[in-house]
Amino acid sequence: MIRFLHMIAITALIASAVYAYSIKYETLFYSEKVAKLKSQAQRERDAIAVLQAEWQLLNRPDRLQAAAERHLDLQPMAIQQLARLSDLPNRQAREDGIGRKLEALGILEPTATPKDKSAEARTPTTQTPKR
């Protein structure tokens, strides 16, 4: 009986040693994996820093201006190209096309739409302020 207990104790000791070594090697495996991921992340950060430096070099205003002058046939703006807001035509009044068709069919009574109103029908509160 004592031999049997000794065998169980030795087997438990060997099993615990195997379990400890398996934990040790699993820990080493994951620590190497973490180290590889950290080095890969650092390489990616370095690559991003290089790309940012290249972008800043390429995006300099003086370099862009020189490239525009060299490759684009741009002309300076002429004074005739500028327009004042008062030179632009007024917006056309929108007409209710569906309502006009229904009125023509006799379904609706004729109503006054913005197109029917004349410019003299404005009240002082609806006039646009002069600049």
Helices and strands as residue ranges (DSSP letters): H 2-58, H 61-71, G 79-81, G 85-87, H 97-105, G 119-121
